[in-house]
């Protein structure tokens, strides 16, 4: 079992930045691809960004690809989501996830095996 804990959420003004962290315990995160999803009020959970097991492939949703960057630190067993130029529509609960897919970066909920509890990001206008 892998336990994932997110941190770094909070309240920020539009145009500001936040960096989310997702740290794994119980198993090394280096054995998994990492992903970030979000669920806004009244909406379904959606893919935001992901990074492959090797760290060599990153992808991001069109709505965030010019503003958000995903990265990982194997030594710290952590995956990050750097969010810049935040907009009110980025307000959501952000979830970290781990996938056993060995190649590439999965983008769907079903491809991820473990999930964090979520962290709230609120962007004020």
Backbone atoms as SQL, in Angstrom:
CREATE TABLE atoms (id INTEGER PRIMARY KEY, chain TEXT, resi INTEGER, resn TEXT, atom TEXT, x REAL, y REAL, z REAL);
INSERT INTO atoms VALUES
  (1, 'A', 1, 'UNK', 'N', 0.822, -1.188, 0.000),
  (2, 'A', 1, 'UNK', 'CA', 0.000, 0.000, 0.000),
  (3, 'A', 1, 'UNK', 'C', 0.866, 1.252, 0.000),
  (4, 'A', 2, 'UNK', 'N', 0.415, 2.230, -0.744),
  (5, 'A', 2, 'UNK', 'CA', 1.084, 3.523, -0.794),
  (6, 'A', 2, 'UNK', 'C', 0.150, 4.559, -0.181),
  (7, 'A', 3, 'UNK', 'N', 0.668, 5.311, 0.753),
  (8, 'A', 3, 'UNK', 'CA', -0.088, 6.425, 1.323),
  (9, 'A', 3, 'UNK', 'C', 0.463, 7.717, 0.734),
  (10, 'A', 4, 'UNK', 'N', -0.456, 8.549, 0.243),
  (11, 'A', 4, 'UNK', 'CA', -0.067, 9.814, -0.374),
  (12, 'A', 4, 'UNK', 'C', -0.637, 10.959, 0.446),
  (13, 'A', 5, 'UNK', 'N', 0.194, 11.939, 0.727),
  (14, 'A', 5, 'UNK', 'CA', -0.250, 13.099, 1.501),
  (15, 'A', 5, 'UNK', 'C', 0.106, 14.359, 0.736),
  (16, 'A', 6, 'UNK', 'N', -0.920, 15.154, 0.405),
  (17, 'A', 6, 'UNK', 'CA', -0.713, 16.427, -0.278),
  (18, 'A', 6, 'UNK', 'C', -0.544, 17.555, 0.732),
  (19, 'A', 7, 'UNK', 'N', 0.166, 18.573, 0.320),
  (20, 'A', 7, 'UNK', 'CA', 0.301, 19.781, 1.117),
  (21, 'A', 7, 'UNK', 'C', 0.553, 20.951, 0.181),
  (22, 'A', 8, 'UNK', 'N', 0.406, 22.150, 0.710),
  (23, 'A', 8, 'UNK', 'CA', 0.709, 23.338, -0.066),
  (24, 'A', 8, 'UNK', 'C', -0.490, 24.105, -0.579),
  (25, 'A', 9, 'UNK', 'N', -1.678, 23.578, -0.364),
  (26, 'A', 9, 'UNK', 'CA', -2.868, 24.300, -0.797),
  (27, 'A', 9, 'UNK', 'C', -3.119, 25.518, 0.064),
  (28, 'A', 10, 'UNK', 'N', -4.085, 26.328, -0.361),
  (29, 'A', 10, 'UNK', 'CA', -4.417, 27.513, 0.403),
  (30, 'A', 10, 'UNK', 'C', -5.178, 28.512, -0.422),
  (31, 'A', 11, 'UNK', 'N', -5.243, 29.726, 0.102),
  (32, 'A', 11, 'UNK', 'CA', -5.943, 30.837, -0.548),
  (33, 'A', 11, 'UNK', 'C', -4.922, 31.770, -1.183),
  (34, 'A', 12, 'UNK', 'N', -5.152, 32.110, -2.438),
  (35, 'A', 12, 'UNK', 'CA', -4.228, 32.993, -3.151),
  (36, 'A', 12, 'UNK', 'C', -5.034, 33.902, -4.063),
  (37, 'A', 13, 'UNK', 'N', -4.505, 35.081, -4.328),
  (38, 'A', 13, 'UNK', 'CA', -5.169, 35.992, -5.243),
  (39, 'A', 13, 'UNK', 'C', -4.895, 35.589, -6.688),
  (40, 'A', 14, 'UNK', 'N', -5.787, 35.967, -7.562),
  (41, 'A', 14, 'UNK', 'CA', -5.594, 35.703, -8.980),
  (42, 'A', 14, 'UNK', 'C', -4.257, 36.273, -9.433),
  (43, 'A', 15, 'UNK', 'N', -3.558, 35.495, -10.240),
  (44, 'A', 15, 'UNK', 'CA', -2.234, 35.882, -10.707),
  (45, 'A', 15, 'UNK', 'C', -1.110, 35.365, -9.833),
  (46, 'A', 16, 'UNK', 'N', -1.456, 34.857, -8.675),
  (47, 'A', 16, 'UNK', 'CA', -0.459, 34.348, -7.747),
  (48, 'A', 16, 'UNK', 'C', -0.026, 32.923, -8.058),
  (49, 'A', 17, 'UNK', 'N', 0.812, 32.393, -7.168),
  (50, 'A', 17, 'UNK', 'CA', 1.381, 31.061, -7.361),
  (51, 'A', 17, 'UNK', 'C', 1.256, 30.224, -6.097),
  (52, 'A', 18, 'UNK', 'N', 1.183, 28.932, -6.302),
  (53, 'A', 18, 'UNK', 'CA', 1.244, 27.960, -5.215),
  (54, 'A', 18, 'UNK', 'C', 2.025, 26.760, -5.703),
  (55, 'A', 19, 'UNK', 'N', 2.660, 26.063, -4.773),
  (56, 'A', 19, 'UNK', 'CA', 3.337, 24.816, -5.115),
  (57, 'A', 19, 'UNK', 'C', 2.801, 23.714, -4.222),
  (58, 'A', 20, 'UNK', 'N', 2.177, 22.737, -4.840),
  (59, 'A', 20, 'UNK', 'CA', 1.661, 21.581, -4.124),
  (60, 'A', 20, 'UNK', 'C', 2.713, 20.481, -4.062),
  (61, 'A', 21, 'UNK', 'N', 2.728, 19.783, -2.942),
  (62, 'A', 21, 'UNK', 'CA', 3.626, 18.650, -2.772),
  (63, 'A', 21, 'UNK', 'C', 2.810, 17.403, -2.471),
  (64, 'A', 22, 'UNK', 'N', 3.299, 16.280, -2.909),
  (65, 'A', 22, 'UNK', 'CA', 2.671, 14.995, -2.632),
  (66, 'A', 22, 'UNK', 'C', 3.766, 14.023, -2.232),
  (67, 'A', 23, 'UNK', 'N', 3.756, 13.627, -0.980),
  (68, 'A', 23, 'UNK', 'CA', 4.783, 12.748, -0.463),
  (69, 'A', 23, 'UNK', 'C', 4.201, 11.362, -0.199),
  (70, 'A', 24, 'UNK', 'N', 4.936, 10.366, -0.623),
  (71, 'A', 24, 'UNK', 'CA', 4.495, 8.986, -0.464),
  (72, 'A', 24, 'UNK', 'C', 5.144, 8.332, 0.749),
  (73, 'A', 25, 'UNK', 'N', 4.402, 7.447, 1.372),
  (74, 'A', 25, 'UNK', 'CA', 4.944, 6.618, 2.448),
  (75, 'A', 25, 'UNK', 'C', 4.413, 5.206, 2.281),
  (76, 'A', 26, 'UNK', 'N', 5.085, 4.269, 2.894),
  (77, 'A', 26, 'UNK', 'CA', 4.665, 2.884, 2.784),
  (78, 'A', 26, 'UNK', 'C', 5.292, 2.186, 1.598),
  (79, 'A', 27, 'UNK', 'N', 5.722, 2.952, 0.619),
  (80, 'A', 27, 'UNK', 'CA', 6.362, 2.408, -0.564),
  (81, 'A', 27, 'UNK', 'C', 7.027, 3.559, -1.288),
  (82, 'A', 28, 'UNK', 'N', 8.076, 3.266, -2.030),
  (83, 'A', 28, 'UNK', 'CA', 8.773, 4.333, -2.715),
  (84, 'A', 28, 'UNK', 'C', 7.963, 4.841, -3.907),
  (85, 'A', 29, 'UNK', 'N', 7.889, 6.151, -4.043),
  (86, 'A', 29, 'UNK', 'CA', 7.145, 6.767, -5.136),
  (87, 'A', 29, 'UNK', 'C', 7.838, 6.533, -6.476),
  (88, 'A', 30, 'UNK', 'N', 9.118, 6.156, -6.436),
  (89, 'A', 30, 'UNK', 'CA', 9.863, 5.964, -7.672),
  (90, 'A', 30, 'UNK', 'C', 9.348, 4.777, -8.484),
  (91, 'A', 31, 'UNK', 'N', 8.512, 3.950, -7.885),
  (92, 'A', 31, 'UNK', 'CA', 7.932, 2.812, -8.598),
  (93, 'A', 31, 'UNK', 'C', 6.618, 3.154, -9.286),
  (94, 'A', 32, 'UNK', 'N', 6.236, 4.425, -9.239),
  (95, 'A', 32, 'UNK', 'CA', 4.937, 4.828, -9.769),
  (96, 'A', 32, 'UNK', 'C', 5.029, 6.086, -10.620),
  (97, 'A', 33, 'UNK', 'N', 4.146, 6.147, -11.597),
  (98, 'A', 33, 'UNK', 'CA', 3.895, 7.421, -12.251),
  (99, 'A', 33, 'UNK', 'C', 3.065, 8.279, -11.294),
  (100, 'A', 34, 'UNK', 'N', 3.222, 9.581, -11.403),
  (101, 'A', 34, 'UNK', 'CA', 2.490, 10.485, -10.513),
  (102, 'A', 34, 'UNK', 'C', 1.534, 11.369, -11.291),
  (103, 'A', 35, 'UNK', 'N', 0.393, 11.647, -10.695),
  (104, 'A', 35, 'UNK', 'CA', -0.576, 12.503, -11.356),
  (105, 'A', 35, 'UNK', 'C', -1.243, 13.453, -10.392),
  (106, 'A', 36, 'UNK', 'N', -1.739, 14.542, -10.961),
  (107, 'A', 36, 'UNK', 'CA', -2.529, 15.509, -10.206),
  (108, 'A', 36, 'UNK', 'C', -3.889, 15.655, -10.888),
  (109, 'A', 37, 'UNK', 'N', -4.912, 15.625, -10.078),
  (110, 'A', 37, 'UNK', 'CA', -6.279, 15.818, -10.535),
  (111, 'A', 37, 'UNK', 'C', -6.915, 16.915, -9.684),
  (112, 'A', 38, 'UNK', 'N', -8.053, 17.399, -10.127),
  (113, 'A', 38, 'UNK', 'CA', -8.778, 18.376, -9.323),
  (114, 'A', 38, 'UNK', 'C', -10.272, 18.204, -9.508),
  (115, 'A', 39, 'UNK', 'N', -11.004, 18.599, -8.463),
  (116, 'A', 39, 'UNK', 'CA', -12.459, 18.580, -8.525),
  (117, 'A', 39, 'UNK', 'C', -12.975, 19.921, -8.055),
  (118, 'A', 40, 'UNK', 'N', -13.581, 20.636, -8.963),
  (119, 'A', 40, 'UNK', 'CA', -14.194, 21.917, -8.635),
  (120, 'A', 40, 'UNK', 'C', -15.624, 21.670, -8.158),
  (121, 'A', 41, 'UNK', 'N', -16.193, 22.595, -7.401),
  (122, 'A', 41, 'UNK', 'CA', -17.564, 22.410, -6.910),
  (123, 'A', 41, 'UNK', 'C', -18.543, 22.144, -8.047),
  (124, 'A', 42, 'UNK', 'N', -19.315, 21.087, -7.913),
  (125, 'A', 42, 'UNK', 'CA', -20.318, 20.757, -8.909),
  (126, 'A', 42, 'UNK', 'C', -19.784, 20.107, -10.172),
  (127, 'A', 43, 'UNK', 'N', -18.503, 19.793, -10.194),
  (128, 'A', 43, 'UNK', 'CA', -17.902, 19.205, -11.398),
  (129, 'A', 43, 'UNK', 'C', -17.249, 17.865, -11.067),
  (130, 'A', 44, 'UNK', 'N', -16.983, 17.109, -12.105),
  (131, 'A', 44, 'UNK', 'CA', -16.293, 15.837, -11.917),
  (132, 'A', 44, 'UNK', 'C', -14.786, 16.077, -11.768),
  (133, 'A', 45, 'UNK', 'N', -14.147, 15.097, -11.172),
  (134, 'A', 45, 'UNK', 'CA', -12.696, 15.177, -11.029),
  (135, 'A', 45, 'UNK', 'C', -12.041, 15.105, -12.407),
  (136, 'A', 46, 'UNK', 'N', -11.073, 15.973, -12.646),
  (137, 'A', 46, 'UNK', 'CA', -10.425, 16.025, -13.948),
  (138, 'A', 46, 'UNK', 'C', -8.912, 15.968, -13.809),
  (139, 'A', 47, 'UNK', 'N', -8.296, 15.453, -14.856),
  (140, 'A', 47, 'UNK', 'CA', -6.842, 15.364, -14.914),
  (141, 'A', 47, 'UNK', 'C', -6.253, 16.760, -15.056),
  (142, 'A', 48, 'UNK', 'N', -5.171, 17.010, -14.317),
  (143, 'A', 48, 'UNK', 'CA', -4.474, 18.288, -14.401),
  (144, 'A', 48, 'UNK', 'C', -3.094, 18.114, -15.026),
  (145, 'A', 49, 'UNK', 'N', -2.286, 17.243, -14.449),
  (146, 'A', 49, 'UNK', 'CA', -0.924, 17.047, -14.947),
  (147, 'A', 49, 'UNK', 'C', -0.387, 15.731, -14.425),
  (148, 'A', 50, 'UNK', 'N', 0.621, 15.205, -15.129),
  (149, 'A', 50, 'UNK', 'CA', 1.202, 13.956, -14.688),
  (150, 'A', 50, 'UNK', 'C', 2.650, 13.835, -15.104),
  (151, 'A', 51, 'UNK', 'N', 3.348, 12.925, -14.446),
  (152, 'A', 51, 'UNK', 'CA', 4.753, 12.683, -14.732),
  (153, 'A', 51, 'UNK', 'C', 4.986, 11.183, -14.730),
  (154, 'A', 52, 'UNK', 'N', 5.777, 10.733, -15.688),
  (155, 'A', 52, 'UNK', 'CA', 6.004, 9.303, -15.845),
  (156, 'A', 52, 'UNK', 'C', 6.868, 8.743, -14.716),
  (157, 'A', 53, 'UNK', 'N', 6.893, 7.429, -14.637),
  (158, 'A', 53, 'UNK', 'CA', 7.706, 6.735, -13.629),
  (159, 'A', 53, 'UNK', 'C', 9.166, 7.156, -13.740),
  (160, 'A', 54, 'UNK', 'N', 9.655, 7.282, -14.970),
  (161, 'A', 54, 'UNK', 'CA', 11.052, 7.662, -15.201),
  (162, 'A', 54, 'UNK', 'C', 11.304, 9.145, -14.977),
  (163, 'A', 55, 'UNK', 'N', 10.216, 9.923, -14.966),
  (164, 'A', 55, 'UNK', 'CA', 10.363, 11.369, -14.844),
  (165, 'A', 55, 'UNK', 'C', 10.630, 12.065, -16.156),
  (166, 'A', 56, 'UNK', 'N', 10.768, 11.285, -17.220),
  (167, 'A', 56, 'UNK', 'CA', 11.140, 11.863, -18.499),
  (168, 'A', 56, 'UNK', 'C', 9.983, 12.404, -19.312),
  (169, 'A', 57, 'UNK', 'N', 8.769, 12.066, -18.928),
  (170, 'A', 57, 'UNK', 'CA', 7.591, 12.508, -19.678),
  (171, 'A', 57, 'UNK', 'C', 6.649, 13.223, -18.723),
  (172, 'A', 58, 'UNK', 'N', 6.271, 14.424, -19.092),
  (173, 'A', 58, 'UNK', 'CA', 5.264, 15.161, -18.335),
  (174, 'A', 58, 'UNK', 'C', 4.187, 15.619, -19.302),
  (175, 'A', 59, 'UNK', 'N', 2.977, 15.634, -18.811),
  (176, 'A', 59, 'UNK', 'CA', 1.855, 16.117, -19.606),
  (177, 'A', 59, 'UNK', 'C', 0.982, 16.991, -18.718),
  (178, 'A', 60, 'UNK', 'N', 0.234, 17.863, -19.360),
  (179, 'A', 60, 'UNK', 'CA', -0.673, 18.723, -18.621),
  (180, 'A', 60, 'UNK', 'C', -1.916, 18.981, -19.456),
  (181, 'A', 61, 'UNK', 'N', -3.008, 19.209, -18.795),
  (182, 'A', 61, 'UNK', 'CA', -4.254, 19.538, -19.475),
  (183, 'A', 61, 'UNK', 'C', -4.103, 20.859, -20.216),
  (184, 'A', 62, 'UNK', 'N', -4.841, 21.000, -21.291),
  (185, 'A', 62, 'UNK', 'CA', -4.747, 22.222, -22.091),
  (186, 'A', 62, 'UNK', 'C', -5.038, 23.476, -21.265),
  (187, 'A', 63, 'UNK', 'N', -5.919, 23.353, -20.311),
  (188, 'A', 63, 'UNK', 'CA', -6.320, 24.518, -19.522),
  (189, 'A', 63, 'UNK', 'C', -5.219, 25.028, -18.595),
  (190, 'A', 64, 'UNK', 'N', -4.189, 24.214, -18.370),
  (191, 'A', 64, 'UNK', 'CA', -3.139, 24.620, -17.423),
  (192, 'A', 64, 'UNK', 'C', -1.737, 24.503, -17.984),
  (193, 'A', 65, 'UNK', 'N', -1.567, 23.986, -19.184),
  (194, 'A', 65, 'UNK', 'CA', -0.230, 23.583, -19.642),
  (195, 'A', 65, 'UNK', 'C', 0.748, 24.731, -19.732),
  (196, 'A', 66, 'UNK', 'N', 0.303, 25.950, -19.894),
  (197, 'A', 66, 'UNK', 'CA', 1.223, 27.092, -19.951),
  (198, 'A', 66, 'UNK', 'C', 1.460, 27.711, -18.585),
  (199, 'A', 67, 'UNK', 'N', 0.815, 27.158, -17.548),
  (200, 'A', 67, 'UNK', 'CA', 0.903, 27.772, -16.224),
  (201, 'A', 67, 'UNK', 'C', 1.353, 26.794, -15.133),
  (202, 'A', 68, 'UNK', 'N', 1.061, 25.531, -15.300),
  (203, 'A', 68, 'UNK', 'CA', 1.372, 24.531, -14.272),
  (204, 'A', 68, 'UNK', 'C', 2.512, 23.628, -14.740),
  (205, 'A', 69, 'UNK', 'N', 3.363, 23.238, -13.797),
  (206, 'A', 69, 'UNK', 'CA', 4.482, 22.350, -14.098),
  (207, 'A', 69, 'UNK', 'C', 4.544, 21.242, -13.049),
  (208, 'A', 70, 'UNK', 'N', 4.635, 20.017, -13.519),
  (209, 'A', 70, 'UNK', 'CA', 4.765, 18.879, -12.607),
  (210, 'A', 70, 'UNK', 'C', 6.215, 18.406, -12.608),
  (211, 'A', 71, 'UNK', 'N', 6.686, 17.999, -11.440),
  (212, 'A', 71, 'UNK', 'CA', 8.057, 17.516, -11.317),
  (213, 'A', 71, 'UNK', 'C', 8.111, 16.503, -10.175),
  (214, 'A', 72, 'UNK', 'N', 9.244, 15.856, -10.026),
  (215, 'A', 72, 'UNK', 'CA', 9.379, 14.882, -8.939),
  (216, 'A', 72, 'UNK', 'C', 10.803, 14.885, -8.417),
  (217, 'A', 73, 'UNK', 'N', 10.913, 14.540, -7.128),
  (218, 'A', 73, 'UNK', 'CA', 12.202, 14.417, -6.471),
  (219, 'A', 73, 'UNK', 'C', 12.249, 13.009, -5.886),
  (220, 'A', 74, 'UNK', 'N', 13.035, 12.140, -6.500),
  (221, 'A', 74, 'UNK', 'CA', 13.080, 10.751, -6.067),
  (222, 'A', 74, 'UNK', 'C', 13.644, 10.624, -4.650),
  (223, 'A', 75, 'UNK', 'N', 14.627, 11.432, -4.338),
  (224, 'A', 75, 'UNK', 'CA', 15.254, 11.355, -3.016),
  (225, 'A', 75, 'UNK', 'C', 14.263, 11.710, -1.913),
  (226, 'A', 76, 'UNK', 'N', 13.321, 12.612, -2.223),
  (227, 'A', 76, 'UNK', 'CA', 12.340, 13.040, -1.230),
  (228, 'A', 76, 'UNK', 'C', 11.026, 12.277, -1.352),
  (229, 'A', 77, 'UNK', 'N', 10.965, 11.362, -2.323),
  (230, 'A', 77, 'UNK', 'CA', 9.753, 10.555, -2.500),
  (231, 'A', 77, 'UNK', 'C', 8.526, 11.439, -2.722),
  (232, 'A', 78, 'UNK', 'N', 8.720, 12.480, -3.496),
  (233, 'A', 78, 'UNK', 'CA', 7.701, 13.526, -3.608),
  (234, 'A', 78, 'UNK', 'C', 7.495, 13.938, -5.065),
  (235, 'A', 79, 'UNK', 'N', 6.241, 14.218, -5.394),
  (236, 'A', 79, 'UNK', 'CA', 5.859, 14.805, -6.669),
  (237, 'A', 79, 'UNK', 'C', 5.284, 16.182, -6.399),
  (238, 'A', 80, 'UNK', 'N', 5.607, 17.131, -7.268),
  (239, 'A', 80, 'UNK', 'CA', 5.196, 18.519, -7.065),
  (240, 'A', 80, 'UNK', 'C', 4.303, 19.003, -8.202),
  (241, 'A', 81, 'UNK', 'N', 3.526, 20.016, -7.895),
  (242, 'A', 81, 'UNK', 'CA', 2.768, 20.731, -8.913),
  (243, 'A', 81, 'UNK', 'C', 2.966, 22.221, -8.663),
  (244, 'A', 82, 'UNK', 'N', 3.753, 22.845, -9.531),
  (245, 'A', 82, 'UNK', 'CA', 3.959, 24.284, -9.450),
  (246, 'A', 82, 'UNK', 'C', 2.865, 24.965, -10.265),
  (247, 'A', 83, 'UNK', 'N', 2.114, 25.831, -9.612),
  (248, 'A', 83, 'UNK', 'CA', 0.986, 26.491, -10.265),
  (249, 'A', 83, 'UNK', 'C', 1.239, 27.993, -10.285),
  (250, 'A', 84, 'UNK', 'N', 1.349, 28.546, -11.468),
  (251, 'A', 84, 'UNK', 'CA', 1.580, 29.977, -11.651),
  (252, 'A', 84, 'UNK', 'C', 0.392, 30.619, -12.350),
  (253, 'A', 85, 'UNK', 'N', 0.325, 31.933, -12.269),
  (254, 'A', 85, 'UNK', 'CA', -0.741, 32.693, -12.932),
  (255, 'A', 85, 'UNK', 'C', -2.106, 32.094, -12.637),
  (256, 'A', 86, 'UNK', 'N', -2.354, 31.854, -11.387),
  (257, 'A', 86, 'UNK', 'CA', -3.597, 31.200, -10.997),
  (258, 'A', 86, 'UNK', 'C', -4.823, 32.057, -11.305),
  (259, 'A', 87, 'UNK', 'N', -5.897, 31.364, -11.666),
  (260, 'A', 87, 'UNK', 'CA', -7.155, 32.009, -12.016),
  (261, 'A', 87, 'UNK', 'C', -8.255, 31.521, -11.069),
  (262, 'A', 88, 'UNK', 'N', -9.311, 32.289, -10.912),
  (263, 'A', 88, 'UNK', 'CA', -10.419, 31.829, -10.061),
  (264, 'A', 88, 'UNK', 'C', -10.961, 30.467, -10.485),
  (265, 'A', 89, 'UNK', 'N', -10.940, 30.173, -11.773),
  (266, 'A', 89, 'UNK', 'CA', -11.445, 28.884, -12.243),
  (267, 'A', 89, 'UNK', 'C', -10.538, 27.717, -11.889),
  (268, 'A', 90, 'UNK', 'N', -9.370, 27.996, -11.328),
  (269, 'A', 90, 'UNK', 'CA', -8.499, 26.925, -10.826),
  (270, 'A', 90, 'UNK', 'C', -8.908, 26.478, -9.421),
  (271, 'A', 91, 'UNK', 'N', -9.854, 27.176, -8.825),
  (272, 'A', 91, 'UNK', 'CA', -10.325, 26.805, -7.493),
  (273, 'A', 91, 'UNK', 'C', -10.900, 25.399, -7.504),
  (274, 'A', 92, 'UNK', 'N', -10.370, 24.548, -6.627),
  (275, 'A', 92, 'UNK', 'CA', -10.783, 23.149, -6.590),
  (276, 'A', 92, 'UNK', 'C', -10.054, 22.439, -5.455),
  (277, 'A', 93, 'UNK', 'N', -10.481, 21.228, -5.189),
  (278, 'A', 93, 'UNK', 'CA', -9.691, 20.328, -4.350),
  (279, 'A', 93, 'UNK', 'C', -8.743, 19.582, -5.283),
  (280, 'A', 94, 'UNK', 'N', -7.468, 19.628, -4.964),
  (281, 'A', 94, 'UNK', 'CA', -6.448, 18.988, -5.794),
  (282, 'A', 94, 'UNK', 'C', -6.014, 17.677, -5.156),
  (283, 'A', 95, 'UNK', 'N', -5.982, 16.643, -5.980),
  (284, 'A', 95, 'UNK', 'CA', -5.637, 15.310, -5.524),
  (285, 'A', 95, 'UNK', 'C', -4.373, 14.816, -6.214),
  (286, 'A', 96, 'UNK', 'N', -3.538, 14.180, -5.435),
  (287, 'A', 96, 'UNK', 'CA', -2.374, 13.495, -5.951),
  (288, 'A', 96, 'UNK', 'C', -2.710, 12.015, -6.123),
  (289, 'A', 97, 'UNK', 'N', -2.086, 11.383, -7.115),
  (290, 'A', 97, 'UNK', 'CA', -2.353, 9.973, -7.348),
  (291, 'A', 97, 'UNK', 'C', -1.101, 9.271, -7.856),
  (292, 'A', 98, 'UNK', 'N', -1.059, 7.962, -7.636),
  (293, 'A', 98, 'UNK', 'CA', 0.070, 7.149, -8.084),
  (294, 'A', 98, 'UNK', 'C', -0.436, 6.009, -8.956),
  (295, 'A', 99, 'UNK', 'N', 0.293, 5.752, -10.029),
  (296, 'A', 99, 'UNK', 'CA', -0.120, 4.735, -10.987),
  (297, 'A', 99, 'UNK', 'C', 1.007, 3.745, -11.237),
  (298, 'A', 100, 'UNK', 'N', 0.638, 2.475, -11.400),
  (299, 'A', 100, 'UNK', 'CA', 1.631, 1.455, -11.692),
  (300, 'A', 100, 'UNK', 'C', 1.920, 1.330, -13.187),
  (301, 'A', 101, 'UNK', 'N', 1.279, 2.161, -14.011),
  (302, 'A', 101, 'UNK', 'CA', 1.571, 2.140, -15.443),
  (303, 'A', 101, 'UNK', 'C', 3.058, 2.404, -15.640),
  (304, 'A', 102, 'UNK', 'N', 3.789, 1.494, -16.274),
  (305, 'A', 102, 'UNK', 'CA', 5.255, 1.606, -16.307),
  (306, 'A', 102, 'UNK', 'C', 5.820, 2.593, -17.321),
  (307, 'A', 103, 'UNK', 'N', 5.048, 2.861, -18.366),
  (308, 'A', 103, 'UNK', 'CA', 5.549, 3.729, -19.427),
  (309, 'A', 103, 'UNK', 'C', 4.511, 4.807, -19.715),
  (310, 'A', 104, 'UNK', 'N', 4.995, 6.023, -19.926),
  (311, 'A', 104, 'UNK', 'CA', 4.072, 7.098, -20.246),
  (312, 'A', 104, 'UNK', 'C', 3.430, 7.687, -19.013),
  (313, 'A', 105, 'UNK', 'N', 2.422, 8.524, -19.272),
  (314, 'A', 105, 'UNK', 'CA', 1.760, 9.240, -18.184),
  (315, 'A', 105, 'UNK', 'C', 0.254, 9.055, -18.296),
  (316, 'A', 106, 'UNK', 'N', -0.325, 8.259, -17.447),
  (317, 'A', 106, 'UNK', 'CA', -1.773, 8.052, -17.512),
  (318, 'A', 106, 'UNK', 'C', -2.546, 9.328, -17.201),
  (319, 'A', 107, 'UNK', 'N', -3.737, 9.430, -17.811),
  (320, 'A', 107, 'UNK', 'CA', -4.532, 10.638, -17.660),
  (321, 'A', 107, 'UNK', 'C', -5.926, 10.383, -17.120),
  (322, 'A', 108, 'UNK', 'N', -6.300, 9.131, -16.947),
  (323, 'A', 108, 'UNK', 'CA', -7.659, 8.837, -16.494),
  (324, 'A', 108, 'UNK', 'C', -7.647, 8.327, -15.064),
  (325, 'A', 109, 'UNK', 'N', -8.769, 8.554, -14.378),
  (326, 'A', 109, 'UNK', 'CA', -8.895, 8.116, -12.991),
  (327, 'A', 109, 'UNK', 'C', -8.607, 6.622, -12.834),
  (328, 'A', 110, 'UNK', 'N', -9.119, 5.838, -13.765),
  (329, 'A', 110, 'UNK', 'CA', -9.031, 4.385, -13.632),
  (330, 'A', 110, 'UNK', 'C', -7.604, 3.861, -13.719),
  (331, 'A', 111, 'UNK', 'N', -6.699, 4.648, -14.277),
  (332, 'A', 111, 'UNK', 'CA', -5.317, 4.198, -14.425),
  (333, 'A', 111, 'UNK', 'C', -4.480, 4.432, -13.173),
  (334, 'A', 112, 'UNK', 'N', -5.070, 5.081, -12.198),
  (335, 'A', 112, 'UNK', 'CA', -4.341, 5.363, -10.970),
  (336, 'A', 112, 'UNK', 'C', -4.799, 4.428, -9.853),
  (337, 'A', 113, 'UNK', 'N', -3.837, 3.964, -9.074),
  (338, 'A', 113, 'UNK', 'CA', -4.100, 2.951, -8.073),
  (339, 'A', 113, 'UNK', 'C', -4.265, 3.514, -6.659),
  (340, 'A', 114, 'UNK', 'N', -3.593, 4.618, -6.382),
  (341, 'A', 114, 'UNK', 'CA', -3.606, 5.189, -5.036),
  (342, 'A', 114, 'UNK', 'C', -3.867, 6.693, -5.116),
  (343, 'A', 115, 'UNK', 'N', -4.574, 7.196, -4.104),
  (344, 'A', 115, 'UNK', 'CA', -4.983, 8.591, -4.090),
  (345, 'A', 115, 'UNK', 'C', -4.711, 9.228, -2.731),
  (346, 'A', 116, 'UNK', 'N', -4.374, 10.514, -2.777),
  (347, 'A', 116, 'UNK', 'CA', -4.292, 11.270, -1.549),
  (348, 'A', 116, 'UNK', 'C', -5.656, 11.769, -1.128),
  (349, 'A', 117, 'UNK', 'N', -5.691, 12.470, -0.011),
  (350, 'A', 117, 'UNK', 'CA', -6.963, 12.925, 0.548),
  (351, 'A', 117, 'UNK', 'C', -7.416, 14.255, -0.049),
  (352, 'A', 118, 'UNK', 'N', -6.518, 14.922, -0.730),
  (353, 'A', 118, 'UNK', 'CA', -6.859, 16.185, -1.378),
  (354, 'A', 118, 'UNK', 'C', -6.453, 17.394, -0.560),
  (355, 'A', 119, 'UNK', 'N', -6.190, 18.478, -1.265),
  (356, 'A', 119, 'UNK', 'CA', -5.866, 19.746, -0.623),
  (357, 'A', 119, 'UNK', 'C', -6.606, 20.859, -1.353),
  (358, 'A', 120, 'UNK', 'N', -7.185, 21.772, -0.599),
  (359, 'A', 120, 'UNK', 'CA', -8.007, 22.824, -1.182),
  (360, 'A', 120, 'UNK', 'C', -7.146, 23.955, -1.722),
  (361, 'A', 121, 'UNK', 'N', -7.438, 24.366, -2.943),
  (362, 'A', 121, 'UNK', 'CA', -6.830, 25.555, -3.539),
  (363, 'A', 121, 'UNK', 'C', -7.964, 26.516, -3.873),
  (364, 'A', 122, 'UNK', 'N', -7.885, 27.709, -3.339),
  (365, 'A', 122, 'UNK', 'CA', -8.894, 28.728, -3.600),
  (366, 'A', 122, 'UNK', 'C', -8.222, 29.966, -4.162),
  (367, 'A', 123, 'UNK', 'N', -8.691, 30.392, -5.328),
  (368, 'A', 123, 'UNK', 'CA', -8.132, 31.560, -5.994),
  (369, 'A', 123, 'UNK', 'C', -9.186, 32.656, -5.994),
  (370, 'A', 124, 'UNK', 'N', -8.862, 33.761, -5.351),
  (371, 'A', 124, 'UNK', 'CA', -9.816, 34.873, -5.277),
  (372, 'A', 124, 'UNK', 'C', -9.573, 35.857, -6.412),
  (373, 'A', 125, 'UNK', 'N', -10.658, 36.493, -6.853),
  (374, 'A', 125, 'UNK', 'CA', -10.540, 37.442, -7.971),
  (375, 'A', 125, 'UNK', 'C', -10.240, 38.844, -7.486);
